[in-house]
Amino acid sequence: MIATEGMYTGQYIFCGKKATLSVGNCLPLSAVPEGTIVCNVEAKVGDRGSFARGSGTFAVVVSHDDDKGTTRLRLPSGGKKTVPSLVRAQIGVVAGGGRTDKPLLKAGNAYHKYSVKRNCWPKIRGVAKNPVEHPHGGGNHQHIGMPSTCAKDRPSGRKCGLIGARRTGRLRGVKKTGQDKD
């Protein structure tokens, strides 16, 4: 259960196929009409929610296929996904939208943000390190000095840069999104 936009303290939340279509309630997708905005959607029946869980995100019910017992969703990425109609979803948009609009402004705020998550900050470039610390380190100028691509089966100490890259360089031409393909 995720907080949705418009929920309040003391609100009654109902789950099940007989629950009303109101913000925060949890219903199977078969009971949700097409065009409804949902969030925290399950991928498989009973997995407690996989899609559209980030702050301010939502999925849209595109269509139902009663013969196959499936429902088509438009995900926040723009891609479309087919899931079983028995999977549950919450009605509404996930709370906390616009969280990234405000800049962090200083390193201390970033430090506290990531200290509660995991050790992924600060990110130091490989070329800024010494050769004993990183394959890209050392040298008289900050340059990689070797191809930035490397194979997928490289040993763990050497596996850095663009791992198993199919292509490199600037993306040219029109990018196909998930919406264009369907």
N, C-alpha and C positions, 0 to 999 in steps of 0.2 A: 504494500500500500504506500503510495507516494502522495505528498501534498500537491493538490491541484490548485490552479488560480481560482480564487473565489471561495475556498474552504474557510471555515471559521471554527473557533473553539466551541465545543459543545454541540457541533453539528452531528446529526445522525447519518451514518454511512450504511447503505444497504448493498448487499452482494447477492447475486443469483439472477436467474432469468426473469423473475417477477419484479425485480427492482425497477424503480422509475428511471426514466432517462434524464437524470439531473446531475450536475457537476459533482464529481467525487465518487459517485456510485460505480460499482464494479459489475459488469454484465458480460455474458457470453456474446461474441460478435454476431451470432445468429439473431439475437434480440435487438441489435442496433441497426437503425435504418441507414441507407446509403447517404454519404455526404456528411456523416457525423464526425466530429473531431474527437479522437480518443488518444489516450496515452498509456504507458506501462502495459503494452500488449504482450501477451505470451507468444512464444514461438511454437511450443508444444503444449498440449493440455496439461495444466498443473505445474508449470515451471515458475510461476509467480511473477512473470513479467520479464521481457527481454528487449523490446523495441520501444523507442520514444520515451526514454527515462531521464534524459539530461534536462537541465533547467531551461524552461521556455519552449520545449519541443512538443510536438504532437504528430499523430498520424491521422490520415483521413481514410474512412471506409469508402472504397471506390465502387465495388460491386460484390454481390453474393451469387454464388453458383450452387443452387439448391440440389442439383443432380449429383454433383461431386461432393457436396458438403464443405465447400471451401469459400473463403472470403478474400478479396483482393484489397490490399492496403497501399496507400502512398506514404512512404516513410519520410522522415525529416531530410534525408539525403537527396530526395527527389526520385529515388528508385521505387519500383513497385514490387510487392511481395505477396505471394499467395500463402495463406495460413488456413488451418482447419477452422470451421465456423464455431466449433465448441470452445476455442480458446477465449480466455477472459481479457477484458480491457477496462480501464477506468475512463470515465467520460470527462472530457475537458483537456486543458493545457497544463503541463507541469509548471508548478510555481517557480519563481526565481528567474523569470525571463529578463533579459537585458543585463545580466550579471557582468558580462564582459565589456559592456559599454564604458564603464568607469575604469580609467587606467589605474594600475597599481601604484604609480608615482615614485615609489622608492624601493630600494632593495630589501628593506626590513619587512615591508608588506609581502613581498614575494617569498621571503624566508619563512614567514609564519604561515603563508598559504600552503607551501609545499612541505613544511615540517610535519603537518598533520596527515599528509598524503603518503609520500614515499621519497626515497633519496634520489631525486632527479633534478635538483637545483643546487648550485649553479651549474650550467653546462659549459665546460671549458673545451675549446677547440683542440683537436689533436696537434695541429701545427704549432700551438702555443706551448706545448709541453716539451720535456726532454726526451731524448731517444730511448731512455730506459723505461719511460712511462707509456709511450704510445708509438706505433709504427710510423706515424706522420711527424713525430717530433724531431727536434734538432735541426742543424743546418744554419748557415749564416744569414738566411732570410727566411721568413715564414712562408715556406712553400712545401707542398706535399713531397715532390721529388720522385714520384712514381705514379702509375695510373691510379686514379681514385676508385676504380672499380675493382672488385675482388670476387673470387668464386664462392659459391655457397658452401663448398666442402672444405674451405680453408680452416686450419686449426684456430681455436678460440682466441688465441693471443694476436693472430694476424688478421682476424675477421673484422675489418673496419672500413669505413667509406661507403661506397655504393655497392651493397652486397647483392650479388647475382643479378646485376642490372641488365635488362633487355636492351635498353637504350639510354643514352645520356644526352645532355645538352638542353637547349631551350625548346619548349614545346611550341611547335609551329602549326598553324592551321586551326580549324574549328574543333573544339572539344565536344565530344558526344556525351551528353548527360543521360541519366537513367530515364528521364521523361522523353527524350528524343527517340530512344530505341523502341518504345512501345507505341 
